[in-house]
Amino acid sequence: MIRLSAKEEEVMEFIWQLGECTPKEVFMLYDEPRPLLNGIQNTFQSLERKGYLKHRQQGRGYLYDPVVAKSDYGRTKLGSFIDRYLDGSVKELVTFFAREQKLSPDDLKEIIAEIEKA
């Protein structure tokens, strides 16, 4: 997957929320002050060039549909994070959460049980 800019990720979050949509529908989800509609339209085009969206004609405009699922993007992004910051070690990630007490011993036991099932 081609890496997305922060702005592209922000727009994709709205698209994943809406499903098939127009740039104007995404524009309307922004709080005031909203970005320029033209900027959102340009982001849609960029996302399509990168393979994240496809479009079809609807009246005088286009209706866009996500090609990449949010879960697939998240898995890729998490994998990149682990490779970049944790030398590819998922163990380091789990250890970090355990040390920061964001995982209880019961959580760790559940993770171990899931690993043993796989």
Backbone as XML, in Angstrom:
<?xml version="1.0"?>
<chain id="A" units="angstrom">
  <residue number="1" name="MET">
    <atom name="N" x="0.839" y="-1.185" z="0.000"/>
    <atom name="CA" x="0.000" y="0.000" z="0.000"/>
    <atom name="C" x="0.878" y="1.239" z="0.000"/>
  </residue>
  <residue number="2" name="ILE">
    <atom name="N" x="0.479" y="2.201" z="-0.778"/>
    <atom name="CA" x="1.183" y="3.476" z="-0.807"/>
    <atom name="C" x="0.817" y="4.257" z="0.446"/>
  </residue>
  <residue number="3" name="ARG">
    <atom name="N" x="1.826" y="4.851" z="1.046"/>
    <atom name="CA" x="1.637" y="5.615" z="2.282"/>
    <atom name="C" x="0.762" y="6.842" z="2.049"/>
  </residue>
  <residue number="4" name="LEU">
    <atom name="N" x="-0.089" y="7.149" z="3.028"/>
    <atom name="CA" x="-0.975" y="8.308" z="2.935"/>
    <atom name="C" x="-0.455" y="9.446" z="3.805"/>
  </residue>
  <residue number="5" name="SER">
    <atom name="N" x="-0.731" y="10.669" z="3.351"/>
    <atom name="CA" x="-0.429" y="11.842" z="4.166"/>
    <atom name="C" x="-1.470" y="11.922" z="5.294"/>
  </residue>
  <residue number="6" name="ALA">
    <atom name="N" x="-1.206" y="12.778" z="6.264"/>
    <atom name="CA" x="-2.154" y="12.963" z="7.367"/>
    <atom name="C" x="-3.507" y="13.433" z="6.840"/>
  </residue>
  <residue number="7" name="LYS">
    <atom name="N" x="-3.511" y="14.341" z="5.878"/>
    <atom name="CA" x="-4.755" y="14.853" z="5.288"/>
    <atom name="C" x="-5.514" y="13.738" z="4.566"/>
  </residue>
  <residue number="8" name="GLU">
    <atom name="N" x="-4.783" y="12.910" z="3.824"/>
    <atom name="CA" x="-5.420" y="11.796" z="3.117"/>
    <atom name="C" x="-6.018" y="10.799" z="4.109"/>
  </residue>
  <residue number="9" name="GLU">
    <atom name="N" x="-5.308" y="10.524" z="5.195"/>
    <atom name="CA" x="-5.853" y="9.624" z="6.219"/>
    <atom name="C" x="-7.122" y="10.199" z="6.834"/>
  </residue>
  <residue number="10" name="GLU">
    <atom name="N" x="-7.107" y="11.496" z="7.086"/>
    <atom name="CA" x="-8.279" y="12.156" z="7.667"/>
    <atom name="C" x="-9.490" y="12.019" z="6.745"/>
  </residue>
  <residue number="11" name="VAL">
    <atom name="N" x="-9.290" y="12.243" z="5.468"/>
    <atom name="CA" x="-10.385" y="12.122" z="4.501"/>
    <atom name="C" x="-10.830" y="10.656" z="4.401"/>
  </residue>
  <residue number="12" name="MET">
    <atom name="N" x="-9.871" y="9.720" z="4.398"/>
    <atom name="CA" x="-10.238" y="8.303" z="4.332"/>
    <atom name="C" x="-11.054" y="7.879" z="5.547"/>
  </residue>
  <residue number="13" name="GLU">
    <atom name="N" x="-10.776" y="8.430" z="6.712"/>
    <atom name="CA" x="-11.580" y="8.116" z="7.902"/>
    <atom name="C" x="-13.054" y="8.458" z="7.651"/>
  </residue>
  <residue number="14" name="PHE">
    <atom name="N" x="-13.297" y="9.610" z="7.060"/>
    <atom name="CA" x="-14.675" y="10.000" z="6.739"/>
    <atom name="C" x="-15.272" y="9.069" z="5.679"/>
  </residue>
  <residue number="15" name="ILE">
    <atom name="N" x="-14.480" y="8.723" z="4.683"/>
    <atom name="CA" x="-14.966" y="7.847" z="3.610"/>
    <atom name="C" x="-15.308" y="6.473" z="4.178"/>
  </residue>
  <residue number="16" name="TRP">
    <atom name="N" x="-14.455" y="5.938" z="5.043"/>
    <atom name="CA" x="-14.753" y="4.634" z="5.663"/>
    <atom name="C" x="-16.018" y="4.719" z="6.504"/>
  </residue>
  <residue number="17" name="GLN">
    <atom name="N" x="-16.236" y="5.846" z="7.124"/>
    <atom name="CA" x="-17.446" y="6.048" z="7.926"/>
    <atom name="C" x="-18.690" y="6.066" z="7.032"/>
  </residue>
  <residue number="18" name="LEU">
    <atom name="N" x="-18.597" y="6.734" z="5.896"/>
    <atom name="CA" x="-19.753" y="6.896" z="5.005"/>
    <atom name="C" x="-19.956" y="5.735" z="4.046"/>
  </residue>
  <residue number="19" name="GLY">
    <atom name="N" x="-18.875" y="5.106" z="3.619"/>
    <atom name="CA" x="-18.963" y="4.147" z="2.525"/>
    <atom name="C" x="-18.981" y="4.929" z="1.224"/>
  </residue>
  <residue number="20" name="GLU">
    <atom name="N" x="-19.758" y="4.483" z="0.253"/>
    <atom name="CA" x="-19.829" y="5.181" z="-1.030"/>
    <atom name="C" x="-20.302" y="6.619" z="-0.797"/>
  </residue>
  <residue number="21" name="CYS">
    <atom name="N" x="-19.564" y="7.592" z="-1.333"/>
    <atom name="CA" x="-19.887" y="8.990" z="-1.036"/>
    <atom name="C" x="-19.299" y="9.937" z="-2.067"/>
  </residue>
  <residue number="22" name="THR">
    <atom name="N" x="-19.639" y="11.193" z="-1.925"/>
    <atom name="CA" x="-19.105" y="12.266" z="-2.762"/>
    <atom name="C" x="-18.167" y="13.132" z="-1.909"/>
  </residue>
  <residue number="23" name="PRO">
    <atom name="N" x="-17.293" y="13.899" z="-2.560"/>
    <atom name="CA" x="-16.468" y="14.832" z="-1.796"/>
    <atom name="C" x="-17.312" y="15.818" z="-0.980"/>
  </residue>
  <residue number="24" name="LYS">
    <atom name="N" x="-18.449" y="16.226" z="-1.510"/>
    <atom name="CA" x="-19.309" y="17.173" z="-0.783"/>
    <atom name="C" x="-19.830" y="16.556" z="0.517"/>
  </residue>
  <residue number="25" name="GLU">
    <atom name="N" x="-20.158" y="15.267" z="0.503"/>
    <atom name="CA" x="-20.627" y="14.600" z="1.720"/>
    <atom name="C" x="-19.530" y="14.572" z="2.783"/>
  </residue>
  <residue number="26" name="VAL">
    <atom name="N" x="-18.292" y="14.340" z="2.362"/>
    <atom name="CA" x="-17.170" y="14.377" z="3.300"/>
    <atom name="C" x="-16.985" y="15.802" z="3.807"/>
  </residue>
  <residue number="27" name="PHE">
    <atom name="N" x="-17.049" y="16.767" z="2.916"/>
    <atom name="CA" x="-16.925" y="18.182" z="3.268"/>
    <atom name="C" x="-17.906" y="18.549" z="4.379"/>
  </residue>
  <residue number="28" name="MET">
    <atom name="N" x="-19.127" y="18.049" z="4.292"/>
    <atom name="CA" x="-20.163" y="18.387" z="5.269"/>
    <atom name="C" x="-19.900" y="17.776" z="6.657"/>
  </residue>
  <residue number="29" name="LEU">
    <atom name="N" x="-19.051" y="16.763" z="6.740"/>
    <atom name="CA" x="-18.745" y="16.142" z="8.030"/>
    <atom name="C" x="-17.714" y="16.936" z="8.842"/>
  </residue>
  <residue number="30" name="TYR">
    <atom name="N" x="-17.008" y="17.819" z="8.184"/>
    <atom name="CA" x="-16.009" y="18.630" z="8.888"/>
    <atom name="C" x="-16.686" y="19.670" z="9.766"/>
  </residue>
  <residue number="31" name="ASP">
    <atom name="N" x="-16.060" y="19.941" z="10.910"/>
    <atom name="CA" x="-16.494" y="21.039" z="11.763"/>
    <atom name="C" x="-16.059" y="22.356" z="11.130"/>
  </residue>
  <residue number="32" name="GLU">
    <atom name="N" x="-16.723" y="23.417" z="11.530"/>
    <atom name="CA" x="-16.326" y="24.763" z="11.088"/>
    <atom name="C" x="-15.036" y="25.141" z="11.801"/>
  </residue>
  <residue number="33" name="PRO">
    <atom name="N" x="-14.147" y="25.824" z="11.195"/>
    <atom name="CA" x="-14.144" y="26.209" z="9.788"/>
    <atom name="C" x="-13.737" y="25.013" z="8.927"/>
  </residue>
  <residue number="34" name="ARG">
    <atom name="N" x="-14.531" y="24.740" z="7.937"/>
    <atom name="CA" x="-14.283" y="23.606" z="7.053"/>
    <atom name="C" x="-13.134" y="23.928" z="6.093"/>
  </residue>
  <residue number="35" name="PRO">
    <atom name="N" x="-12.435" y="22.871" z="5.668"/>
    <atom name="CA" x="-11.436" y="23.086" z="4.609"/>
    <atom name="C" x="-12.161" y="23.416" z="3.305"/>
  </residue>
  <residue number="36" name="LEU">
    <atom name="N" x="-11.430" y="23.837" z="2.325"/>
    <atom name="CA" x="-12.036" y="24.139" z="1.023"/>
    <atom name="C" x="-12.516" y="22.851" z="0.356"/>
  </residue>
  <residue number="37" name="LEU">
    <atom name="N" x="-13.695" y="22.905" z="-0.238"/>
    <atom name="CA" x="-14.234" y="21.751" z="-0.961"/>
    <atom name="C" x="-13.273" y="21.326" z="-2.067"/>
  </residue>
  <residue number="38" name="ASN">
    <atom name="N" x="-12.680" y="22.296" z="-2.748"/>
    <atom name="CA" x="-11.736" y="21.988" z="-3.823"/>
    <atom name="C" x="-10.560" y="21.161" z="-3.297"/>
  </residue>
  <residue number="39" name="GLY">
    <atom name="N" x="-10.100" y="21.463" z="-2.086"/>
    <atom name="CA" x="-9.012" y="20.692" z="-1.479"/>
    <atom name="C" x="-9.421" y="19.255" z="-1.208"/>
  </residue>
  <residue number="40" name="ILE">
    <atom name="N" x="-10.646" y="19.069" z="-0.762"/>
    <atom name="CA" x="-11.155" y="17.711" z="-0.512"/>
    <atom name="C" x="-11.283" y="16.954" z="-1.836"/>
  </residue>
  <residue number="41" name="GLN">
    <atom name="N" x="-11.770" y="17.632" z="-2.870"/>
    <atom name="CA" x="-11.869" y="17.000" z="-4.183"/>
    <atom name="C" x="-10.486" y="16.570" z="-4.686"/>
  </residue>
  <residue number="42" name="ASN">
    <atom name="N" x="-9.494" y="17.413" z="-4.479"/>
    <atom name="CA" x="-8.124" y="17.060" z="-4.881"/>
    <atom name="C" x="-7.614" y="15.858" z="-4.087"/>
  </residue>
  <residue number="43" name="THR">
    <atom name="N" x="-7.964" y="15.796" z="-2.807"/>
    <atom name="CA" x="-7.557" y="14.663" z="-1.979"/>
    <atom name="C" x="-8.211" y="13.378" z="-2.473"/>
  </residue>
  <residue number="44" name="PHE">
    <atom name="N" x="-9.477" y="13.452" z="-2.862"/>
    <atom name="CA" x="-10.159" y="12.283" z="-3.435"/>
    <atom name="C" x="-9.405" y="11.793" z="-4.675"/>
  </residue>
  <residue number="45" name="GLN">
    <atom name="N" x="-9.003" y="12.715" z="-5.535"/>
    <atom name="CA" x="-8.279" y="12.335" z="-6.753"/>
    <atom name="C" x="-6.935" y="11.686" z="-6.416"/>
  </residue>
  <residue number="46" name="SER">
    <atom name="N" x="-6.261" y="12.235" z="-5.429"/>
    <atom name="CA" x="-4.990" y="11.668" z="-4.994"/>
    <atom name="C" x="-5.190" y="10.256" z="-4.432"/>
  </residue>
  <residue number="47" name="LEU">
    <atom name="N" x="-6.243" y="10.082" z="-3.637"/>
    <atom name="CA" x="-6.541" y="8.767" z="-3.068"/>
    <atom name="C" x="-6.883" y="7.757" z="-4.165"/>
  </residue>
  <residue number="48" name="GLU">
    <atom name="N" x="-7.540" y="8.225" z="-5.199"/>
    <atom name="CA" x="-7.856" y="7.332" z="-6.310"/>
    <atom name="C" x="-6.578" y="6.942" z="-7.058"/>
  </residue>
  <residue number="49" name="ARG">
    <atom name="N" x="-5.694" y="7.894" z="-7.295"/>
    <atom name="CA" x="-4.419" y="7.598" z="-7.967"/>
    <atom name="C" x="-3.594" y="6.586" z="-7.168"/>
  </residue>
  <residue number="50" name="LYS">
    <atom name="N" x="-3.689" y="6.668" z="-5.851"/>
    <atom name="CA" x="-2.932" y="5.757" z="-4.987"/>
    <atom name="C" x="-3.617" y="4.403" z="-4.811"/>
  </residue>
  <residue number="51" name="GLY">
    <atom name="N" x="-4.809" y="4.246" z="-5.370"/>
    <atom name="CA" x="-5.495" y="2.959" z="-5.331"/>
    <atom name="C" x="-6.408" y="2.747" z="-4.134"/>
  </residue>
  <residue number="52" name="TYR">
    <atom name="N" x="-6.730" y="3.802" z="-3.408"/>
    <atom name="CA" x="-7.601" y="3.674" z="-2.237"/>
    <atom name="C" x="-9.081" y="3.869" z="-2.569"/>
  </residue>
  <residue number="53" name="LEU">
    <atom name="N" x="-9.368" y="4.513" z="-3.684"/>
    <atom name="CA" x="-10.745" y="4.792" z="-4.091"/>
    <atom name="C" x="-10.955" y="4.415" z="-5.543"/>
  </residue>
  <residue number="54" name="LYS">
    <atom name="N" x="-12.213" y="4.175" z="-5.880"/>
    <atom name="CA" x="-12.643" y="4.069" z="-7.278"/>
    <atom name="C" x="-13.877" y="4.945" z="-7.414"/>
  </residue>
  <residue number="55" name="HIS">
    <atom name="N" x="-14.207" y="5.332" z="-8.632"/>
    <atom name="CA" x="-15.382" y="6.196" z="-8.802"/>
    <atom name="C" x="-16.257" y="5.695" z="-9.939"/>
  </residue>
  <residue number="56" name="ARG">
    <atom name="N" x="-17.492" y="6.175" z="-9.894"/>
    <atom name="CA" x="-18.433" y="5.941" z="-10.995"/>
    <atom name="C" x="-19.230" y="7.229" z="-11.177"/>
  </residue>
  <residue number="57" name="GLN">
    <atom name="N" x="-19.682" y="7.419" z="-12.392"/>
    <atom name="CA" x="-20.458" y="8.608" z="-12.728"/>
    <atom name="C" x="-21.813" y="8.568" z="-12.027"/>
  </residue>
  <residue number="58" name="GLN">
    <atom name="N" x="-22.199" y="9.698" z="-11.457"/>
    <atom name="CA" x="-23.542" y="9.849" z="-10.892"/>
    <atom name="C" x="-24.019" y="11.252" z="-11.262"/>
  </residue>
  <residue number="59" name="GLY">
    <atom name="N" x="-24.932" y="11.301" z="-12.196"/>
    <atom name="CA" x="-25.393" y="12.606" z="-12.677"/>
    <atom name="C" x="-24.233" y="13.368" z="-13.271"/>
  </residue>
  <residue number="60" name="ARG">
    <atom name="N" x="-24.045" y="14.607" z="-12.795"/>
    <atom name="CA" x="-22.945" y="15.433" z="-13.307"/>
    <atom name="C" x="-21.652" y="15.248" z="-12.517"/>
  </residue>
  <residue number="61" name="GLY">
    <atom name="N" x="-21.708" y="14.466" z="-11.454"/>
    <atom name="CA" x="-20.529" y="14.278" z="-10.615"/>
    <atom name="C" x="-20.122" y="12.823" z="-10.516"/>
  </residue>
  <residue number="62" name="TYR">
    <atom name="N" x="-19.314" y="12.546" z="-9.512"/>
    <atom name="CA" x="-18.812" y="11.199" z="-9.291"/>
    <atom name="C" x="-19.146" y="10.727" z="-7.878"/>
  </residue>
  <residue number="63" name="LEU">
    <atom name="N" x="-19.367" y="9.444" z="-7.777"/>
    <atom name="CA" x="-19.576" y="8.775" z="-6.499"/>
    <atom name="C" x="-18.350" y="7.893" z="-6.277"/>
  </residue>
  <residue number="64" name="TYR">
    <atom name="N" x="-17.715" y="8.053" z="-5.124"/>
    <atom name="CA" x="-16.478" y="7.332" z="-4.827"/>
    <atom name="C" x="-16.747" y="6.229" z="-3.818"/>
  </residue>
  <residue number="65" name="ASP">
    <atom name="N" x="-15.983" y="5.152" z="-3.970"/>
    <atom name="CA" x="-16.135" y="3.993" z="-3.107"/>
    <atom name="C" x="-14.745" y="3.559" z="-2.640"/>
  </residue>
  <residue number="66" name="PRO">
    <atom name="N" x="-14.571" y="3.272" z="-1.341"/>
    <atom name="CA" x="-13.254" y="2.819" z="-0.884"/>
    <atom name="C" x="-12.917" y="1.451" z="-1.456"/>
  </residue>
  <residue number="67" name="VAL">
    <atom name="N" x="-11.692" y="1.300" z="-1.893"/>
    <atom name="CA" x="-11.188" y="0.029" z="-2.404"/>
    <atom name="C" x="-10.438" y="-0.709" z="-1.297"/>
  </residue>
  <residue number="68" name="VAL">
    <atom name="N" x="-9.808" y="0.049" z="-0.414"/>
    <atom name="CA" x="-9.034" y="-0.516" z="0.690"/>
    <atom name="C" x="-9.874" y="-0.433" z="1.964"/>
  </residue>
  <residue number="69" name="ALA">
    <atom name="N" x="-10.022" y="-1.557" z="2.642"/>
    <atom name="CA" x="-10.774" y="-1.593" z="3.895"/>
    <atom name="C" x="-9.953" y="-0.943" z="5.010"/>
  </residue>
  <residue number="70" name="LYS">
    <atom name="N" x="-10.647" y="-0.322" z="5.942"/>
    <atom name="CA" x="-9.981" y="0.330" z="7.063"/>
    <atom name="C" x="-9.122" y="-0.667" z="7.842"/>
  </residue>
  <residue number="71" name="SER">
    <atom name="N" x="-9.625" y="-1.873" z="8.056"/>
    <atom name="CA" x="-8.876" y="-2.887" z="8.807"/>
    <atom name="C" x="-7.586" y="-3.275" z="8.080"/>
  </residue>
  <residue number="72" name="ASP">
    <atom name="N" x="-7.631" y="-3.374" z="6.752"/>
    <atom name="CA" x="-6.430" y="-3.699" z="5.979"/>
    <atom name="C" x="-5.401" y="-2.578" z="6.078"/>
  </residue>
  <residue number="73" name="TYR">
    <atom name="N" x="-5.881" y="-1.338" z="5.983"/>
    <atom name="CA" x="-4.985" y="-0.197" z="6.110"/>
    <atom name="C" x="-4.362" y="-0.169" z="7.508"/>
  </residue>
  <residue number="74" name="GLY">
    <atom name="N" x="-5.172" y="-0.409" z="8.519"/>
    <atom name="CA" x="-4.682" y="-0.408" z="9.893"/>
    <atom name="C" x="-3.624" y="-1.472" z="10.124"/>
  </residue>
  <residue number="75" name="ARG">
    <atom name="N" x="-3.836" y="-2.667" z="9.572"/>
    <atom name="CA" x="-2.856" y="-3.746" z="9.712"/>
    <atom name="C" x="-1.534" y="-3.348" z="9.066"/>
  </residue>
  <residue number="76" name="THR">
    <atom name="N" x="-1.608" y="-2.755" z="7.882"/>
    <atom name="CA" x="-0.399" y="-2.333" z="7.181"/>
    <atom name="C" x="0.318" y="-1.235" z="7.960"/>
  </residue>
  <residue number="77" name="LYS">
    <atom name="N" x="-0.460" y="-0.279" z="8.449"/>
    <atom name="CA" x="0.125" y="0.837" z="9.211"/>
    <atom name="C" x="0.768" y="0.324" z="10.503"/>
  </residue>
  <residue number="78" name="LEU">
    <atom name="N" x="0.097" y="-0.588" z="11.203"/>
    <atom name="CA" x="0.652" y="-1.149" z="12.432"/>
    <atom name="C" x="1.933" y="-1.928" z="12.125"/>
  </residue>
  <residue number="79" name="GLY">
    <atom name="N" x="1.914" y="-2.705" z="11.055"/>
    <atom name="CA" x="3.113" y="-3.457" z="10.664"/>
    <atom name="C" x="4.284" y="-2.532" z="10.380"/>
  </residue>
  <residue number="80" name="SER">
    <atom name="N" x="4.017" y="-1.419" z="9.698"/>
    <atom name="CA" x="5.069" y="-0.436" z="9.409"/>
    <atom name="C" x="5.596" y="0.176" z="10.700"/>
  </residue>
  <residue number="81" name="PHE">
    <atom name="N" x="4.695" y="0.483" z="11.623"/>
    <atom name="CA" x="5.092" y="1.049" z="12.920"/>
    <atom name="C" x="6.007" y="0.074" z="13.665"/>
  </residue>
  <residue number="82" name="ILE">
    <atom name="N" x="5.605" y="-1.184" z="13.717"/>
    <atom name="CA" x="6.394" y="-2.191" z="14.419"/>
    <atom name="C" x="7.766" y="-2.341" z="13.764"/>
  </residue>
  <residue number="83" name="ASP">
    <atom name="N" x="7.806" y="-2.365" z="12.438"/>
    <atom name="CA" x="9.085" y="-2.475" z="11.733"/>
    <atom name="C" x="9.976" y="-1.263" z="12.000"/>
  </residue>
  <residue number="84" name="ARG">
    <atom name="N" x="9.384" y="-0.085" z="11.935"/>
    <atom name="CA" x="10.160" y="1.147" z="12.046"/>
    <atom name="C" x="10.638" y="1.426" z="13.472"/>
  </residue>
  <residue number="85" name="TYR">
    <atom name="N" x="9.759" y="1.274" z="14.446"/>
    <atom name="CA" x="10.080" y="1.707" z="15.802"/>
    <atom name="C" x="10.429" y="0.584" z="16.772"/>
  </residue>
  <residue number="86" name="LEU">
    <atom name="N" x="10.074" y="-0.648" z="16.419"/>
    <atom name="CA" x="10.313" y="-1.763" z="17.345"/>
    <atom name="C" x="11.145" y="-2.871" z="16.701"/>
  </residue>
  <residue number="87" name="ASP">
    <atom name="N" x="11.881" y="-2.529" z="15.651"/>
    <atom name="CA" x="12.737" y="-3.488" z="14.942"/>
    <atom name="C" x="11.992" y="-4.756" z="14.545"/>
  </residue>
  <residue number="88" name="GLY">
    <atom name="N" x="10.709" y="-4.604" z="14.203"/>
    <atom name="CA" x="9.919" y="-5.734" z="13.738"/>
    <atom name="C" x="9.453" y="-6.673" z="14.831"/>
  </residue>
  <residue number="89" name="SER">
    <atom name="N" x="9.612" y="-6.279" z="16.094"/>
    <atom name="CA" x="9.301" y="-7.175" z="17.207"/>
    <atom name="C" x="7.914" y="-6.889" z="17.788"/>
  </residue>
  <residue number="90" name="VAL">
    <atom name="N" x="6.982" y="-7.803" z="17.547"/>
    <atom name="CA" x="5.658" y="-7.702" z="18.163"/>
    <atom name="C" x="5.790" y="-7.911" z="19.669"/>
  </residue>
  <residue number="91" name="LYS">
    <atom name="N" x="6.757" y="-8.725" z="20.062"/>
    <atom name="CA" x="7.016" y="-8.953" z="21.488"/>
    <atom name="C" x="7.296" y="-7.625" z="22.194"/>
  </residue>
  <residue number="92" name="GLU">
    <atom name="N" x="8.068" y="-6.747" z="21.553"/>
    <atom name="CA" x="8.359" y="-5.431" z="22.141"/>
    <atom name="C" x="7.080" y="-4.617" z="22.326"/>
  </residue>
  <residue number="93" name="LEU">
    <atom name="N" x="6.168" y="-4.718" z="21.375"/>
    <atom name="CA" x="4.892" y="-4.002" z="21.463"/>
    <atom name="C" x="4.073" y="-4.508" z="22.652"/>
  </residue>
  <residue number="94" name="VAL">
    <atom name="N" x="3.951" y="-5.814" z="22.775"/>
    <atom name="CA" x="3.188" y="-6.402" z="23.877"/>
    <atom name="C" x="3.854" y="-6.081" z="25.207"/>
  </residue>
  <residue number="95" name="THR">
    <atom name="N" x="5.177" y="-6.154" z="25.236"/>
    <atom name="CA" x="5.916" y="-5.837" z="26.458"/>
    <atom name="C" x="5.673" y="-4.386" z="26.874"/>
  </residue>
  <residue number="96" name="PHE">
    <atom name="N" x="5.678" y="-3.487" z="25.912"/>
    <atom name="CA" x="5.410" y="-2.077" z="26.209"/>
    <atom name="C" x="4.047" y="-1.926" z="26.888"/>
  </residue>
  <residue number="97" name="PHE">
    <atom name="N" x="3.014" y="-2.531" z="26.313"/>
    <atom name="CA" x="1.674" y="-2.413" z="26.890"/>
    <atom name="C" x="1.585" y="-3.076" z="28.260"/>
  </residue>
  <residue number="98" name="ALA">
    <atom name="N" x="2.284" y="-4.175" z="28.443"/>
    <atom name="CA" x="2.279" y="-4.839" z="29.748"/>
    <atom name="C" x="2.965" y="-3.958" z="30.797"/>
  </residue>
  <residue number="99" name="ARG">
    <atom name="N" x="4.098" y="-3.361" z="30.422"/>
    <atom name="CA" x="4.828" y="-2.489" z="31.364"/>
    <atom name="C" x="4.018" y="-1.255" z="31.730"/>
  </residue>
  <residue number="100" name="GLU">
    <atom name="N" x="3.320" y="-0.718" z="30.779"/>
    <atom name="CA" x="2.525" y="0.495" z="31.019"/>
    <atom name="C" x="1.188" y="0.171" z="31.677"/>
  </residue>
  <residue number="101" name="GLN">
    <atom name="N" x="0.990" y="-1.106" z="32.023"/>
    <atom name="CA" x="-0.216" y="-1.593" z="32.691"/>
    <atom name="C" x="-1.478" y="-1.362" z="31.873"/>
  </residue>
  <residue number="102" name="LYS">
    <atom name="N" x="-1.321" y="-1.381" z="30.567"/>
    <atom name="CA" x="-2.481" y="-1.288" z="29.694"/>
    <atom name="C" x="-2.999" y="-2.683" z="29.331"/>
  </residue>
  <residue number="103" name="LEU">
    <atom name="N" x="-2.239" y="-3.695" z="29.758"/>
    <atom name="CA" x="-2.655" y="-5.090" z="29.620"/>
    <atom name="C" x="-2.574" y="-5.735" z="30.996"/>
  </residue>
  <residue number="104" name="SER">
    <atom name="N" x="-3.650" y="-6.341" z="31.412"/>
    <atom name="CA" x="-3.666" y="-7.037" z="32.711"/>
    <atom name="C" x="-3.114" y="-8.454" z="32.513"/>
  </residue>
  <residue number="105" name="PRO">
    <atom name="N" x="-2.786" y="-9.125" z="33.596"/>
    <atom name="CA" x="-2.370" y="-10.531" z="33.473"/>
    <atom name="C" x="-3.436" y="-11.389" z="32.777"/>
  </residue>
  <residue number="106" name="ASP">
    <atom name="N" x="-4.698" y="-11.094" z="33.044"/>
    <atom name="CA" x="-5.766" y="-11.843" z="32.368"/>
    <atom name="C" x="-5.758" y="-11.579" z="30.863"/>
  </residue>
  <residue number="107" name="ASP">
    <atom name="N" x="-5.499" y="-10.316" z="30.481"/>
    <atom name="CA" x="-5.390" y="-9.984" z="29.054"/>
    <atom name="C" x="-4.266" y="-10.791" z="28.410"/>
  </residue>
  <residue number="108" name="LEU">
    <atom name="N" x="-3.134" y="-10.850" z="29.095"/>
    <atom name="CA" x="-1.990" y="-11.592" z="28.564"/>
    <atom name="C" x="-2.309" y="-13.079" z="28.434"/>
  </residue>
  <residue number="109" name="LYS">
    <atom name="N" x="-3.034" y="-13.629" z="29.411"/>
    <atom name="CA" x="-3.428" y="-15.039" z="29.331"/>
    <atom name="C" x="-4.334" y="-15.283" z="28.127"/>
  </residue>
  <residue number="110" name="GLU">
    <atom name="N" x="-5.254" y="-14.323" z="27.867"/>
    <atom name="CA" x="-6.128" y="-14.446" z="26.693"/>
    <atom name="C" x="-5.320" y="-14.394" z="25.398"/>
  </residue>
  <residue number="111" name="ILE">
    <atom name="N" x="-4.330" y="-13.518" z="25.345"/>
    <atom name="CA" x="-3.478" y="-13.419" z="24.154"/>
    <atom name="C" x="-2.728" y="-14.735" z="23.940"/>
  </residue>
  <residue number="112" name="ILE">
    <atom name="N" x="-2.174" y="-15.293" z="25.011"/>
    <atom name="CA" x="-1.461" y="-16.559" z="24.910"/>
    <atom name="C" x="-2.392" y="-17.663" z="24.422"/>
  </residue>
  <residue number="113" name="ALA">
    <atom name="N" x="-3.619" y="-17.694" z="24.955"/>
    <atom name="CA" x="-4.589" y="-18.707" z="24.520"/>
    <atom name="C" x="-4.906" y="-18.564" z="23.037"/>
  </residue>
  <residue number="114" name="GLU">
    <atom name="N" x="-5.035" y="-17.330" z="22.550"/>
    <atom name="CA" x="-5.295" y="-17.098" z="21.117"/>
    <atom name="C" x="-4.126" y="-17.558" z="20.261"/>
  </residue>
  <residue number="115" name="ILE">
    <atom name="N" x="-2.914" y="-17.299" z="20.730"/>
    <atom name="CA" x="-1.714" y="-17.726" z="19.992"/>
    <atom name="C" x="-1.658" y="-19.254" z="19.937"/>
  </residue>
  <residue number="116" name="GLU">
    <atom name="N" x="-1.968" y="-19.899" z="21.043"/>
    <atom name="CA" x="-1.928" y="-21.362" z="21.074"/>
    <atom name="C" x="-2.987" y="-21.974" z="20.175"/>
  </residue>
  <residue number="117" name="LYS">
    <atom name="N" x="-4.138" y="-21.320" z="20.034"/>
    <atom name="CA" x="-5.182" y="-21.808" z="19.106"/>
    <atom name="C" x="-4.715" y="-21.733" z="17.664"/>
  </residue>
  <residue number="118" name="ALA">
    <atom name="N" x="-4.015" y="-20.653" z="17.339"/>
    <atom name="CA" x="-3.543" y="-20.460" z="15.966"/>
    <atom name="C" x="-2.417" y="-21.430" z="15.684"/>
  </residue>
</chain>
